Amino acid sequence: MRSELRADCANCFGLCCVALPFTRSGGFAADKDAGQPCANLLDDFRCGIHAHLREKGFPGCTVFDCFGAGQKTSQVTFGGRDWRAEPGTARRMFAAFGIMRQLHELLWYLEEALTLPPARPLRGELGKTRDEVERLTRGSAEELAELDVAALRNEANELLLKTGELVRGQVPGGGKNHRGADLMGAGLRGADLRGADLRGAYLIGADLRRADLRMAEVIGADFRDADLSGADLTGCVFLTQAQVNAAKGDAATRLPPTVRRPSHWRSGRTSKRREPAARNCRS
């Protein structure tokens, strides 16, 4: 099931490149209104600068994750009919994508919760909620538009809160409570954050080098430009690929198996420095 919650751009009609708005900032090199195709979107729905997004001024694209909502909306909700071939579907498709993404994000957290041994007492409720959310993702565009997603998220959040508490309770002495804390730019190098509650914490630009984040709960935490070099995030609860992509790290950063090491992270490799011959010196 987790594989279905990963973006499959080859089976999506470039929905994140069209449905969502961009604001010219550090994350995007240009403004774009919702519903307007990105200038870099090709005719086959591929990104023309995908391999060079960061260099071209679009790092915001590299940290976005639709949790597989793009291909579900494209291939299931709309049966493979794309908005270019059938312009009349565009507005409905883009609206459905926004709702689908929220449902798929919920599924990501619920699926993870079901795999966590400490959450065994909640598995019945978690499984029931997961199945209901999955059923809703199979609805029509009209049915998706009528959903009270906020109420659904609140209901699921109660279970996720309990799950996080059970996992963090496995850490002797309990972890620190930094829920919603402003830790922007904080010096947390080498900090013991095992089992910490970091839900919704602002960790933008924080120095987390070699910090111990094992079994910390990080749902909604903002890791933009946080330095995770050498940090241990083994068993981090509800860590997403988007959070990892937004941070800095290196080859020594330890990650859960559910997320991949970003290609823009430092390799951590070292090499012997050679002194060039005089005629090859560069200024």
Backbone as CSV, one residue per row, in Angstrom:
resi,resn,N_x,N_y,N_z,CA_x,CA_y,CA_z,C_x,C_y,C_z
1,MET,0.826,-1.205,0.000,0.000,0.000,0.000,0.862,1.258,0.000
2,ARG,1.980,1.249,0.738,2.808,2.454,0.794,3.328,2.839,-0.588
3,SER,3.540,1.852,-1.477,4.034,2.158,-2.819,3.033,3.003,-3.597
4,GLU,1.740,2.840,-3.336,0.714,3.621,-4.012,0.659,5.055,-3.492
5,LEU,1.349,5.298,-2.397,1.352,6.629,-1.790,2.627,7.391,-2.122
6,ARG,3.335,6.918,-3.139,4.511,7.628,-3.651,4.178,8.176,-5.036
7,ALA,4.660,9.365,-5.315,4.354,10.011,-6.590,4.851,9.180,-7.766
8,ASP,3.986,9.006,-8.749,4.318,8.320,-9.996,4.016,9.307,-11.121
9,CYS,4.981,10.177,-11.392,4.756,11.273,-12.339,4.450,10.787,-13.754
10,ALA,4.913,9.590,-14.092,4.667,9.060,-15.439,3.190,8.785,-15.678
11,ASN,2.417,8.631,-14.600,0.991,8.354,-14.734,0.127,9.503,-14.232
12,CYS,0.741,10.691,-14.194,0.022,11.887,-13.752,0.029,12.915,-14.879
13,PHE,-0.976,13.748,-14.913,-1.076,14.769,-15.957,-0.481,16.101,-15.494
14,GLY,0.654,16.010,-14.804,1.353,17.219,-14.362,0.514,18.086,-13.439
15,LEU,-0.308,17.466,-12.607,-1.275,18.231,-11.820,-0.639,19.206,-10.843
16,CYS,0.470,18.823,-10.209,1.101,19.750,-9.266,1.705,20.942,-10.008
17,CYS,1.990,20.772,-11.287,2.585,21.843,-12.092,1.534,22.777,-12.680
18,VAL,0.261,22.429,-12.465,-0.820,23.240,-13.026,-1.783,23.703,-11.932
19,ALA,-2.259,22.768,-11.128,-3.304,23.080,-10.161,-2.854,24.037,-9.066
20,LEU,-1.588,23.945,-8.681,-1.104,24.724,-7.539,-0.529,26.075,-7.957
21,PRO,-0.659,27.104,-7.107,-0.063,28.412,-7.411,1.391,28.467,-6.950
22,PHE,2.206,29.250,-7.625,3.582,29.522,-7.210,3.678,31.006,-6.873
23,THR,4.458,31.342,-5.880,4.753,32.732,-5.564,6.252,32.921,-5.672
24,ARG,6.648,33.896,-6.451,8.080,34.126,-6.632,8.733,34.391,-5.279
25,SER,9.674,33.556,-4.943,10.308,33.607,-3.623,11.585,32.789,-3.685
26,GLY,12.082,32.417,-2.510,13.272,31.575,-2.476,13.013,30.191,-3.015
27,GLY,11.712,29.797,-3.086,11.382,28.459,-3.554,11.006,28.386,-5.010
28,PHE,10.604,29.528,-5.583,10.159,29.544,-6.973,10.686,30.786,-7.678
29,ALA,11.134,30.596,-8.903,11.732,31.700,-9.656,10.697,32.567,-10.358
30,ALA,9.423,32.180,-10.291,8.390,32.940,-10.998,7.052,32.781,-10.291
31,ASP,6.136,33.728,-10.548,4.772,33.630,-10.038,3.954,32.762,-10.999
32,LYS,2.974,32.059,-10.451,2.067,31.266,-11.285,0.741,31.130,-10.555
33,ASP,-0.340,31.440,-11.232,-1.666,31.303,-10.634,-2.105,29.850,-10.623
34,ALA,-2.977,29.506,-9.680,-3.566,28.162,-9.657,-4.336,27.932,-10.946
35,GLY,-4.149,26.767,-11.549,-4.822,26.436,-12.796,-4.049,26.833,-14.034
36,GLN,-2.960,27.548,-13.846,-2.115,27.960,-14.984,-0.929,27.014,-15.084
37,PRO,-0.695,26.420,-16.251,0.448,25.494,-16.394,1.779,26.207,-16.156
38,CYS,2.683,25.550,-15.487,4.034,26.082,-15.299,4.700,26.202,-16.673
39,ALA,5.501,27.224,-16.840,6.181,27.440,-18.122,7.132,26.305,-18.462
40,ASN,7.524,25.517,-17.460,8.462,24.422,-17.695,7.770,23.089,-17.989
41,LEU,6.430,23.080,-18.005,5.692,21.845,-18.262,5.674,21.551,-19.759
42,LEU,6.119,20.352,-20.131,6.166,19.961,-21.542,4.832,19.384,-22.005
43,ASP,4.719,19.175,-23.300,3.474,18.660,-23.875,3.106,17.272,-23.377
44,ASP,4.130,16.498,-22.966,3.863,15.149,-22.470,3.733,15.110,-20.952
45,PHE,3.562,16.289,-20.337,3.359,16.456,-18.900,4.626,16.237,-18.078
46,ARG,5.766,16.143,-18.716,7.030,16.069,-17.984,7.555,17.473,-17.714
47,CYS,8.437,17.580,-16.727,9.057,18.864,-16.410,10.303,19.032,-17.267
48,GLY,10.393,20.152,-17.955,11.529,20.395,-18.841,12.832,20.666,-18.133
49,ILE,12.780,20.982,-16.824,14.021,21.270,-16.076,14.131,20.382,-14.838
50,HIS,13.486,19.226,-14.888,13.412,18.369,-13.701,14.777,18.075,-13.091
51,ALA,15.772,17.845,-13.929,17.108,17.511,-13.424,17.863,18.731,-12.904
52,HIS,17.320,19.915,-13.126,18.039,21.131,-12.741,17.136,22.108,-11.993
53,LEU,16.160,21.608,-11.283,15.196,22.476,-10.609,15.857,23.425,-9.617
54,ARG,16.770,22.917,-8.828,17.408,23.774,-7.831,18.266,24.857,-8.483
55,GLU,19.031,24.479,-9.502,19.879,25.465,-10.178,19.057,26.520,-10.903
56,LYS,17.855,26.149,-11.351,17.007,27.069,-12.112,16.107,27.916,-11.210
57,GLY,16.248,27.754,-9.898,15.475,28.569,-8.970,14.140,28.010,-8.549
58,PHE,13.965,26.671,-8.669,12.705,26.050,-8.281,12.908,24.957,-7.216
59,PRO,13.619,25.259,-6.127,13.786,24.232,-5.092,12.469,23.859,-4.425
60,GLY,11.486,24.763,-4.495,10.184,24.448,-3.907,9.546,23.235,-4.542
61,CYS,9.818,23.017,-5.826,9.270,21.847,-6.515,9.892,20.557,-5.996
62,THR,11.142,20.620,-5.568,11.841,19.412,-5.144,11.388,18.932,-3.770
63,VAL,10.708,19.797,-3.014,10.280,19.400,-1.678,8.777,19.129,-1.617
64,PHE,8.096,19.241,-2.754,6.661,18.949,-2.769,6.443,17.456,-2.942
65,ASP,5.466,16.917,-2.234,5.122,15.502,-2.347,3.602,15.386,-2.392
66,CYS,3.086,14.783,-3.436,1.627,14.634,-3.555,1.141,13.353,-2.898
67,PHE,2.056,12.526,-2.399,1.715,11.252,-1.759,0.922,10.337,-2.709
68,GLY,1.206,10.457,-3.998,0.540,9.587,-4.973,-0.827,10.074,-5.407
69,ALA,-1.219,11.279,-4.956,-2.539,11.804,-5.319,-2.625,12.151,-6.801
70,GLY,-1.496,12.495,-7.411,-1.502,12.874,-8.817,-1.952,11.745,-9.719
71,GLN,-1.334,10.584,-9.558,-1.719,9.472,-10.429,-3.102,8.923,-10.083
72,LYS,-3.498,8.992,-8.793,-4.838,8.512,-8.425,-5.899,9.385,-9.084
73,THR,-5.714,10.706,-9.010,-6.685,11.616,-9.621,-6.721,11.437,-11.138
74,SER,-5.529,11.316,-11.733,-5.442,11.212,-13.190,-6.009,9.904,-13.716
75,GLN,-5.629,8.799,-13.096,-5.957,7.490,-13.658,-7.209,6.843,-13.080
76,VAL,-7.554,7.194,-11.843,-8.725,6.574,-11.220,-9.930,7.518,-11.258
77,THR,-9.776,8.692,-10.656,-10.909,9.629,-10.611,-11.371,10.026,-12.005
78,PHE,-10.409,10.267,-12.901,-10.759,10.723,-14.250,-10.459,9.677,-15.320
79,GLY,-10.158,8.467,-14.918,-10.063,7.355,-15.861,-9.078,7.550,-16.991
80,GLY,-7.987,8.299,-16.748,-6.975,8.486,-17.785,-7.300,9.574,-18.793
81,ARG,-8.344,10.359,-18.552,-8.700,11.475,-19.454,-7.980,12.727,-18.972
82,ASP,-7.121,13.302,-19.797,-6.329,14.441,-19.327,-6.998,15.780,-19.627
83,TRP,-6.595,16.790,-18.871,-7.236,18.112,-18.946,-6.904,18.857,-20.234
84,ARG,-5.852,18.451,-20.928,-5.537,19.095,-22.205,-6.442,18.565,-23.312
85,ALA,-6.645,17.266,-23.324,-7.494,16.665,-24.347,-8.964,16.991,-24.108
86,GLU,-9.318,17.131,-22.812,-10.691,17.457,-22.455,-10.686,18.656,-21.508
87,PRO,-10.551,19.856,-22.049,-10.454,21.074,-21.230,-11.598,21.257,-20.244
88,GLY,-12.739,20.683,-20.551,-13.888,20.819,-19.665,-13.706,20.133,-18.330
89,THR,-12.728,19.231,-18.246,-12.485,18.514,-16.985,-11.484,19.249,-16.089
90,ALA,-10.805,20.252,-16.618,-9.676,20.868,-15.928,-10.019,21.349,-14.515
91,ARG,-11.028,22.189,-14.406,-11.338,22.768,-13.097,-11.705,21.692,-12.087
92,ARG,-12.510,20.722,-12.490,-12.900,19.629,-11.591,-11.702,18.780,-11.221
93,MET,-10.833,18.532,-12.184,-9.657,17.707,-11.928,-8.711,18.379,-10.936
94,PHE,-8.487,19.672,-11.103,-7.567,20.377,-10.215,-8.127,20.443,-8.793
95,ALA,-9.441,20.632,-8.671,-10.067,20.665,-7.349,-9.980,19.293,-6.688
96,ALA,-10.229,18.248,-7.476,-10.165,16.886,-6.949,-8.754,16.546,-6.485
97,PHE,-7.754,17.019,-7.219,-6.363,16.764,-6.858,-6.045,17.339,-5.478
98,GLY,-6.510,18.556,-5.201,-6.237,19.160,-3.899,-6.829,18.366,-2.751
99,ILE,-8.021,17.836,-2.958,-8.664,17.022,-1.922,-7.984,15.670,-1.806
100,MET,-7.660,15.077,-2.962,-7.018,13.768,-2.974,-5.669,13.806,-2.252
101,ARG,-4.938,14.887,-2.434,-3.639,14.973,-1.768,-3.803,14.919,-0.251
102,GLN,-4.803,15.602,0.270,-5.029,15.574,1.714,-5.394,14.173,2.191
103,LEU,-6.206,13.478,1.403,-6.586,12.114,1.768,-5.387,11.173,1.719
104,HIS,-4.550,11.331,0.707,-3.383,10.456,0.585,-2.344,10.742,1.670
105,GLU,-2.231,11.996,2.077,-1.325,12.296,3.191,-1.816,11.609,4.463
106,LEU,-3.115,11.641,4.695,-3.683,10.936,5.839,-3.393,9.440,5.756
107,LEU,-3.539,8.881,4.551,-3.264,7.457,4.374,-1.811,7.124,4.680
108,TRP,-0.900,8.019,4.307,0.525,7.800,4.584,0.750,7.643,6.088
109,TYR,0.167,8.556,6.873,0.344,8.499,8.325,-0.349,7.285,8.932
110,LEU,-1.541,6.972,8.442,-2.278,5.831,8.984,-1.579,4.517,8.663
111,GLU,-1.042,4.418,7.444,-0.311,3.208,7.070,0.921,3.028,7.955
112,GLU,1.620,4.128,8.215,2.801,4.032,9.088,2.383,3.612,10.489
113,ALA,1.321,4.232,11.006,0.863,3.911,12.355,0.561,2.425,12.505
114,LEU,0.019,1.823,11.457,-0.328,0.403,11.500,0.900,-0.502,11.577
115,THR,2.061,0.011,11.205,3.285,-0.810,11.235,4.045,-0.692,12.553
116,LEU,3.638,0.220,13.419,4.397,0.496,14.632,3.973,-0.434,15.773
117,PRO,4.872,-1.271,16.265,4.522,-2.219,17.335,3.872,-1.580,18.563
118,PRO,4.351,-0.426,19.057,3.713,0.153,20.249,2.242,0.524,20.032
119,ALA,1.839,0.712,18.758,0.461,1.109,18.456,-0.465,-0.087,18.284
120,ARG,-0.009,-1.275,18.667,-0.820,-2.482,18.496,-2.226,-2.341,19.100
121,PRO,-2.385,-1.719,20.290,-3.736,-1.591,20.864,-4.700,-0.766,20.001
122,LEU,-4.154,0.030,19.076,-4.986,0.900,18.245,-5.215,0.352,16.841
123,ARG,-4.681,-0.820,16.559,-4.707,-1.302,15.181,-6.117,-1.478,14.620
124,GLY,-7.036,-1.887,15.461,-8.402,-2.042,14.976,-8.978,-0.722,14.496
125,GLU,-8.852,0.312,15.310,-9.367,1.636,14.948,-8.590,2.234,13.786
126,LEU,-7.271,2.051,13.803,-6.442,2.583,12.724,-6.797,1.929,11.392
127,GLY,-6.967,0.609,11.409,-7.302,-0.104,10.184,-8.665,0.309,9.644
128,LYS,-9.615,0.495,10.535,-10.961,0.905,10.119,-10.927,2.291,9.490
129,THR,-10.176,3.197,10.110,-10.071,4.559,9.583,-9.329,4.561,8.257
130,ARG,-8.240,3.785,8.170,-7.493,3.679,6.912,-8.390,3.184,5.787
131,ASP,-9.169,2.153,6.049,-10.038,1.589,5.019,-11.095,2.593,4.566
132,GLU,-11.614,3.378,5.501,-12.629,4.366,5.154,-12.034,5.480,4.287
133,VAL,-10.840,5.952,4.649,-10.195,6.997,3.855,-9.878,6.477,2.455
134,GLU,-9.400,5.247,2.378,-9.102,4.641,1.079,-10.371,4.531,0.238
135,ARG,-11.474,4.166,0.853,-12.746,4.071,0.125,-13.132,5.437,-0.450
136,LEU,-12.925,6.480,0.336,-13.285,7.826,-0.111,-12.440,8.272,-1.300
137,THR,-11.194,7.807,-1.374,-10.341,8.202,-2.500,-10.825,7.611,-3.818
138,ARG,-11.711,6.616,-3.759,-12.220,5.973,-4.972,-13.492,6.649,-5.481
139,GLY,-13.918,7.699,-4.798,-15.142,8.374,-5.196,-14.960,9.230,-6.437
140,SER,-16.053,9.710,-6.967,-16.030,10.585,-8.144,-15.547,11.968,-7.753
141,ALA,-15.272,12.787,-8.748,-14.838,14.157,-8.489,-15.905,14.910,-7.703
142,GLU,-17.186,14.650,-8.004,-18.285,15.308,-7.310,-18.350,14.845,-5.848
143,GLU,-18.128,13.562,-5.629,-18.152,13.034,-4.256,-16.977,13.577,-3.453
144,LEU,-15.816,13.706,-4.081,-14.658,14.269,-3.401,-14.926,15.717,-2.997
145,ALA,-15.578,16.464,-3.878,-15.842,17.879,-3.617,-16.771,18.066,-2.423
146,GLU,-17.597,17.081,-2.119,-18.566,17.187,-1.029,-18.007,16.734,0.314
147,LEU,-16.790,16.201,0.330,-16.216,15.690,1.577,-15.887,16.805,2.564
148,ASP,-16.100,16.515,3.837,-15.667,17.410,4.909,-14.285,16.913,5.339
149,VAL,-13.280,17.340,4.600,-11.934,16.834,4.839,-11.415,17.249,6.213
150,ALA,-11.758,18.440,6.648,-11.293,18.914,7.953,-11.779,17.998,9.078
151,ALA,-13.057,17.610,9.018,-13.611,16.722,10.041,-12.931,15.361,9.989
152,LEU,-12.660,14.887,8.781,-11.993,13.599,8.612,-10.582,13.642,9.189
153,ARG,-9.877,14.736,8.913,-8.513,14.887,9.430,-8.518,14.958,10.951
154,ASN,-9.491,15.659,11.519,-9.564,15.766,12.979,-9.797,14.405,13.621
155,GLU,-10.656,13.617,13.006,-10.943,12.276,13.527,-9.696,11.397,13.478
156,ALA,-9.014,11.421,12.340,-7.804,10.607,12.195,-6.693,11.126,13.101
157,ASN,-6.646,12.432,13.297,-5.586,13.018,14.102,-5.620,12.520,15.540
158,GLU,-6.813,12.254,16.055,-6.915,11.728,17.418,-6.175,10.399,17.538
159,LEU,-6.332,9.566,16.530,-5.637,8.280,16.535,-4.134,8.452,16.358
160,LEU,-3.736,9.393,15.508,-2.320,9.623,15.277,-1.650,10.205,16.523
161,LEU,-2.368,11.048,17.251,-1.837,11.583,18.505,-1.578,10.452,19.501
162,LYS,-2.548,9.561,19.623,-2.399,8.429,20.534,-1.249,7.528,20.099
163,THR,-1.105,7.357,18.782,-0.011,6.540,18.256,1.333,7.138,18.632
164,GLY,1.477,8.446,18.415,2.720,9.117,18.751,3.058,8.997,20.225
165,GLU,2.057,9.116,21.069,2.279,9.008,22.516,2.766,7.611,22.893
166,LEU,2.179,6.597,22.261,2.585,5.223,22.565,4.029,4.956,22.143
167,VAL,4.415,5.487,20.975,5.780,5.281,20.490,6.770,6.042,21.359
168,ARG,6.494,7.303,21.619,7.414,8.115,22.416,7.514,7.603,23.843
169,GLY,6.455,6.926,24.298,6.469,6.363,25.643,7.452,5.223,25.813
170,GLN,7.997,4.719,24.699,8.984,3.645,24.762,10.365,4.164,25.169
171,VAL,10.552,5.481,25.095,11.836,6.068,25.457,11.885,6.264,26.973
172,PRO,12.869,5.689,27.662,12.970,5.839,29.116,12.961,7.307,29.543
173,GLY,12.095,7.621,30.474,12.030,8.990,30.964,11.179,9.906,30.115
174,GLY,10.781,9.428,28.938,9.971,10.259,28.050,10.804,11.315,27.348
175,GLY,10.328,11.762,26.216,11.050,12.778,25.454,10.610,14.187,25.808
176,LYS,11.342,15.158,25.300,11.037,16.558,25.565,9.818,17.005,24.755
177,ASN,9.089,17.957,25.309,7.907,18.471,24.640,8.242,19.771,23.927
178,HIS,8.356,19.685,22.592,8.613,20.869,21.771,7.490,21.050,20.755
179,ARG,6.282,20.610,21.109,5.175,20.694,20.165,4.895,22.155,19.788
180,GLY,4.946,22.431,18.489,4.666,23.768,18.003,5.698,24.809,18.382
181,ALA,6.844,24.377,18.902,7.848,25.325,19.394,8.547,26.071,18.263
182,ASP,8.949,27.291,18.555,9.732,28.093,17.608,11.203,27.787,17.854
183,LEU,11.746,26.912,17.023,13.148,26.514,17.134,13.908,26.917,15.879
184,MET,13.451,27.977,15.238,14.106,28.438,14.019,15.531,28.899,14.323
185,GLY,16.480,28.299,13.604,17.880,28.647,13.786,18.468,28.173,15.101
186,ALA,17.760,27.324,15.823,18.225,26.881,17.142,19.502,26.056,17.043
187,GLY,20.360,26.231,18.032,21.597,25.450,18.107,21.342,24.151,18.850
188,LEU,21.024,23.104,18.105,20.687,21.804,18.698,21.689,20.740,18.284
189,ARG,22.888,21.166,18.021,23.930,20.228,17.600,24.185,19.209,18.707
190,GLY,24.052,17.933,18.343,24.291,16.858,19.302,23.213,16.708,20.356
191,ALA,22.076,17.374,20.197,21.025,17.347,21.212,20.386,15.974,21.333
192,ASP,20.005,15.631,22.556,19.293,14.386,22.802,17.804,14.675,22.663
193,LEU,17.241,14.313,21.525,15.820,14.537,21.241,15.087,13.212,21.058
194,ARG,15.600,12.186,21.682,14.947,10.886,21.588,13.533,10.966,22.160
195,GLY,12.579,10.504,21.370,11.198,10.493,21.835,10.584,11.868,22.019
196,ALA,11.205,12.898,21.464,10.681,14.254,21.631,9.397,14.453,20.842
197,ASP,8.533,15.315,21.356,7.321,15.696,20.640,7.649,16.966,19.861
198,LEU,7.840,16.816,18.554,8.180,17.944,17.685,7.047,18.234,16.705
199,ARG,5.857,17.828,17.053,4.696,18.078,16.186,4.573,19.572,15.896
200,GLY,4.565,19.908,14.618,4.347,21.299,14.234,5.447,22.257,14.643
201,ALA,6.597,21.741,15.060,7.693,22.622,15.493,8.331,23.317,14.294
202,TYR,8.784,24.549,14.524,9.469,25.314,13.482,10.973,25.118,13.661
203,LEU,11.542,24.275,12.797,12.966,23.950,12.877,13.729,24.525,11.690
204,ILE,13.185,25.583,11.097,13.796,26.195,9.916,15.204,26.679,10.242
205,GLY,16.174,26.173,9.491,17.562,26.599,9.675,18.198,26.142,10.971
206,ALA,17.574,25.226,11.698,18.134,24.753,12.965,19.381,23.903,12.727
207,ASP,20.313,23.976,13.668,21.526,23.162,13.601,21.269,21.870,14.368
208,LEU,20.969,20.813,13.632,20.674,19.513,14.223,21.763,18.497,13.887
209,ARG,22.942,18.995,13.616,24.040,18.088,13.288,24.304,17.133,14.453
210,ARG,24.337,15.861,14.109,24.602,14.774,15.055,23.586,14.718,16.199
211,ALA,22.423,15.315,16.011,21.369,15.225,17.026,20.751,13.832,17.007
212,ASP,20.261,13.401,18.154,19.621,12.095,18.273,18.105,12.296,18.252
213,LEU,17.486,11.962,17.117,16.047,12.152,16.944,15.311,10.818,16.876
214,ARG,15.924,9.789,17.397,15.285,8.483,17.347,13.940,8.512,18.071
215,MET,12.921,7.985,17.373,11.576,7.852,17.913,10.923,9.194,18.255
216,ALA,11.464,10.274,17.710,10.809,11.577,17.888,9.602,11.641,16.966
217,GLU,8.573,12.364,17.382,7.383,12.524,16.544,7.479,13.859,15.824
218,VAL,7.447,13.818,14.496,7.736,15.033,13.721,6.628,15.411,12.750
219,ILE,5.420,14.937,12.964,4.339,15.253,12.036,4.147,16.780,11.984
220,GLY,4.188,17.327,10.787,3.996,18.762,10.610,5.182,19.631,10.962
221,ALA,6.305,19.045,11.381,7.487,19.844,11.720,8.102,20.425,10.452
222,ASP,8.584,21.657,10.543,9.156,22.351,9.388,10.674,22.264,9.449
223,PHE,11.259,21.434,8.572,12.699,21.202,8.563,13.415,21.982,7.461
224,ARG,12.795,22.994,6.905,13.437,23.721,5.811,14.814,24.244,6.215
225,ASP,15.820,23.839,5.440,17.206,24.264,5.637,17.785,23.873,6.991
226,ALA,17.115,23.002,7.730,17.705,22.478,8.964,18.860,21.559,8.588
227,ASP,19.940,21.596,9.346,21.108,20.766,9.037,21.034,19.469,9.829
228,LEU,20.781,18.375,9.132,20.658,17.057,9.746,21.898,16.206,9.517
229,SER,23.002,16.836,9.179,24.238,16.082,8.924,24.612,15.249,10.148
230,GLY,24.761,13.955,9.930,25.167,13.065,11.004,24.093,12.778,12.031
231,ALA,22.884,13.322,11.842,21.812,13.110,12.801,21.224,11.708,12.652
232,ASP,20.626,11.223,13.718,20.011,9.895,13.712,18.491,10.055,13.804
233,LEU,17.806,9.774,12.688,16.353,9.865,12.646,15.710,8.481,12.592
234,THR,16.457,7.480,13.024,15.943,6.114,13.025,14.663,6.035,13.853
235,GLY,13.632,5.478,13.274,12.393,5.314,14.011,11.615,6.592,14.223
236,CYS,11.996,7.672,13.530,11.257,8.930,13.614,9.801,8.671,13.232
237,VAL,8.867,9.200,14.002,7.463,8.921,13.768,6.851,9.964,12.831
238,PHE,6.273,9.482,11.733,5.561,10.300,10.754,6.469,11.251,9.976
239,LEU,7.708,10.856,9.767,8.623,11.634,8.928,8.265,11.412,7.464
240,THR,8.195,12.485,6.684,7.841,12.363,5.269,9.030,12.705,4.380
241,GLN,8.927,12.287,3.119,9.978,12.589,2.152,10.113,14.086,1.939
242,ALA,8.997,14.805,1.962,9.041,16.252,1.760,9.845,16.933,2.864
243,GLN,9.702,16.480,4.095,10.456,17.069,5.205,11.956,16.837,5.015
244,VAL,12.301,15.632,4.617,13.711,15.296,4.412,14.280,16.086,3.236
245,ASN,13.515,16.189,2.164,13.976,16.933,0.988,14.216,18.398,1.297
246,ALA,13.460,18.950,2.249,13.577,20.363,2.584,14.792,20.652,3.460
247,ALA,15.365,19.609,4.061,16.483,19.778,4.983,17.826,19.572,4.285
248,LYS,18.881,19.801,5.043,20.236,19.505,4.585,20.716,18.266,5.327
249,GLY,21.568,17.496,4.691,22.083,16.307,5.341,23.302,15.787,4.624
250,ASP,23.772,14.633,5.046,24.939,14.047,4.391,24.863,12.530,4.467
251,ALA,25.938,11.875,4.059,25.955,10.415,4.012,25.864,9.797,5.400
252,ALA,26.184,10.572,6.436,26.159,10.045,7.800,24.791,10.180,8.459
253,THR,23.873,10.881,7.819,22.525,11.024,8.370,21.811,9.677,8.298
254,ARG,21.255,9.246,9.413,20.550,7.960,9.457,19.059,8.208,9.328
255,LEU,18.450,7.539,8.342,17.046,7.754,8.020,16.226,6.473,8.168
256,PRO,14.924,6.608,8.400,14.046,5.425,8.407,13.964,4.857,6.994
257,PRO,13.622,3.595,6.853,13.549,2.980,5.517,12.424,3.519,4.651
258,THR,11.496,4.276,5.222,10.359,4.785,4.451,10.698,6.019,3.627
259,VAL,11.866,6.637,3.871,12.251,7.821,3.099,13.602,7.593,2.440
260,ARG,13.815,8.283,1.324,15.050,8.141,0.566,15.993,9.304,0.855
261,ARG,17.275,9.046,0.720,18.265,10.109,0.901,18.220,11.040,-0.315
262,PRO,17.967,12.317,-0.122,17.884,13.250,-1.253,19.189,13.345,-2.033
263,SER,19.077,13.506,-3.331,20.266,13.568,-4.187,21.076,14.836,-3.952
264,HIS,20.439,15.899,-3.427,21.175,17.147,-3.226,21.939,17.181,-1.905
265,TRP,21.793,16.154,-1.071,22.558,16.106,0.173,24.024,15.845,-0.124
266,ARG,24.878,16.311,0.772,26.315,16.099,0.601,26.624,14.609,0.687
267,SER,27.552,14.189,-0.158,27.902,12.767,-0.186,28.706,12.347,1.025
268,GLY,29.431,13.282,1.606,30.252,12.963,2.762,31.581,12.353,2.400
269,ARG,31.827,12.216,1.102,33.088,11.624,0.674,34.219,12.639,0.784
270,THR,35.340,12.158,1.098,36.515,13.019,1.180,37.560,12.530,0.209
271,SER,38.363,13.405,-0.252,39.423,13.009,-1.175,40.676,13.799,-0.860
272,LYS,41.807,13.239,-1.218,43.063,13.922,-0.981,43.187,15.100,-1.936
273,ARG,43.591,16.204,-1.370,43.708,17.401,-2.183,45.041,17.395,-2.917
274,ARG,44.981,17.639,-4.207,46.203,17.702,-5.006,46.580,19.151,-5.256
275,GLU,47.829,19.438,-5.115,48.321,20.784,-5.450,48.628,20.809,-6.936
276,PRO,47.971,21.653,-7.702,48.210,21.694,-9.156,49.578,22.234,-9.501
277,ALA,50.051,21.841,-10.664,51.323,22.379,-11.147,51.144,23.869,-11.379
278,ALA,52.243,24.606,-11.316,52.174,26.067,-11.366,51.455,26.556,-12.598
279,ARG,51.679,25.920,-13.764,51.076,26.434,-14.994,49.554,26.162,-15.042
280,ASN,49.064,25.294,-14.142,47.628,24.998,-14.142,46.892,25.681,-13.000
281,CYS,47.585,26.525,-12.251,46.942,27.179,-11.124,45.801,28.067,-11.589
282,ARG,44.718,28.091,-10.776,43.588,28.933,-11.077,43.483,30.008,-9.998
283,SER,43.058,31.172,-10.410,42.895,32.252,-9.436,41.578,32.076,-8.695
